[in-house]
Amino acid sequence: MTLANRITMGRMGLSLAIFVFIITHTLWAEVGALVLLTIASISDGVDGAIARRTGTTTPFGAIADPFADKLLIMSVFLSFASLKELEIPIWAIFLILLRELTISTLRVLAALNGVVMKAERAGKIKTTIQLTSAFIILVLLILNIWSRSQPLPWVLAYCGALARPAAWWLTVATAFFTVISGLIYLYHHRELIYASWSDQAQKRSD
């Protein structure tokens, strides 16, 4: 296994740890989740850079890297949804999950047809929005928990009080941009979808 693939696999493991830390819902657990989320986010760019510089790009990495990104995002937002105080809208989480599963299926479909789906600008913007929202919600959650245990400067206490409404709006906005990016992916690969629906693929295999 290449170094880049090891980093990708490590990001999958961090996703599980982040999920557990967030649902533990203590101050230090949330701080730990923030640290791990930072490491995981940095590793997202590191593994790709290493693979390109060392010429060790692999079919496994092409599939596993975007899967690791999706696993990271879903672990964070699903853990947020489990915290009643945030009141994360489940329908928004469902839309995010639906989009990610749809595009993952499209990647598998492309691979079956010998096509490698490269990352698009819309997808990169979507990932940036998702991670930014996750960071903001997690920081506000930490301030909210911290303010309940001891007095904080009014600015920090006020930010902590915004955890619930901010989490709602950020999740909805994230779901919106996530769905839009998914529609863009489907539009750009519509010929592949049309071909898979027709008998062309069967004729090629025969």
N, C-alpha and C positions, 0 to 999 in steps of 0.2 A: 504494500500500500504506500502511495506517495505521501510526502509531507503535507501537501495541500489537502489530500483526502482525509488525512488524520485530523487536520484542523477542522474540516467540515464535520467529521464524525464527533469531534469534541464539542462543536456548537450544538449538535443534537442533544448531547448529554447535559450541556448547560441549560438547555430549554427545560428539561425535566426538573433540574435543580431550581431554576427560577420559579417555575410553577409551584413547587413545594414551598419555597420561601414566601411567596406572596400569600398563599392561602393560609400559612401559619399565622400571619397577621399580627406580628409583634414588631416593635420598632426596629430591633436589630435584624430581624429576618427580612424586613422590607429594605433596609440599607444593604444587606447582603445581596438581595435580588437586584438592586440598582447597580451594584458593583459587577455582578455576573452579567447583567444585561449590557453594560458598557463593554466588557470583555468580548461578549458574543457579537456585539455590533462591530467592533474593530476586526474581529476574526473574519467577518463577512467579506471585507475587502482584502485581507491578508492572504487568504487561501487562493483567491483568484489571481492576485499579483504574483504569488510564488509559482503557481502553475504556469502562468504565461512566461515568466522570466526563465524558468528552468526547463521549459518545453515539456512539461509533464502533465499536460491536459489529458484527461481520460474520459471515456464514455460514462463511467461511474460518477466522476466529478460533475459532468454536465447535467446529470439527473439529480444527484445527491445535494449539490449546492443550493439550487432553488428550493428543493424539498426541505433542507435545513432551515432556510429563511422562513418558509411558511410555518414550519413547526415552531420556530421561535416566536413568531408573531401570534400564532394561535394559542400557545401556552400562556403568553402574557395576558391576552385579552380574555381568555376563558377563566383565568385565575381572577382577573378583575371582576368578571361577571359573577363569580362566586361570593364576592364581598357585598353583603346587602347594603352597607352604608354608601356605596358608590352608585347603586341603582343603575348599573349599566344595562341599556336596552338589549334584550336577547335577540330581537329581530335584526339589530345591526351586526351582532356577532354572527348570526346565521348568514347574512349577506356576505360578510367577509369570508366565512368558511366556504360558502357556495362558490364564490369567485375563485378561491384558491384551488378547490377541488376540480373545478371546471378546467382551469388552465393546466393543472397537473395532468388531467386526462388528455388534454390537447397535446401536451408534450409527449405522452406515451404514444398517442396516435401518430405524431410526427416521427417518432423513433421507429415505429413499425413500418413507416413508409420511407425510411432512410433519410429523414430530414432532421437536422439539429436546430431547434428553436433557440435563437440567440436572445439575450436580454435586450429589451427595447427601452427607449427613453421613458415611455409611460410606466413601465414596470419599475424602473429605477426610482422615478418620482414617487410612485405608490409606496415602495419600500421605505423611502425617506420619510414620507408622511406618517406611515405606520409606526416607525421607530420613534419619531419625534413625539407623536401623541402618547406612546407608551412611556417615554421618559418623563414627559410633563405630568401625566397622571400619577406615576409612581412617586415623583418628587413631592407632589401635592399631598399624596396619601401619607408619605413619611412625615410631612409637616403637620398634617391633621392628627396623626397618632402622637407625635411629639408634643403638640400643644395641649393634649389631654393629660399628659403626665407631668408637665411643668410649664410655668409661664414662659412665653416667648415674646420677643419684640413684636409690636403690633403688626408690622408689615408681614412677618412670617406667620403670625397667627391668622391674619386675614387671608393669606394665600392658602393656608391649611383649610380654612373654612370654605374655600372655593373648590375643594376636591370633588364634591358630589356634582355640582352643575358643570364643572369643567370636564369631568369624566364623561358625562352624558353627551355634551356637545362635541367633544373631541372624538368620541367613538362613532357618533353619527357622521361627522365629517370624514373620518377615516373610511367608514363603510362606503360613503358616496364616491370618494376618489378611487377606492379599491374596485368598485363595480365598474366605474368608467374605464379604468385601465384594462379590466377584463374584456369589456366590449371592444376596446381598441385592438387587443390581441386577437379576438375572434374575427374582427373585420379584416385584419392584415393576413390572416391565415384562412380566409373563407374558402379559397380554392381547395385547400387540403381537406376541409370539412366536406365540401361538396363532392370531392372525389371519393371520399370514404363512404359517403351515402349512396353513391352510384355503384354500378357493377364494374367500373373501370379497374378497381383494385383486384377484384376477383379474376378479371380477364388477364391482368398482368401476372398474377400468381399461377394461372393455368398455362 
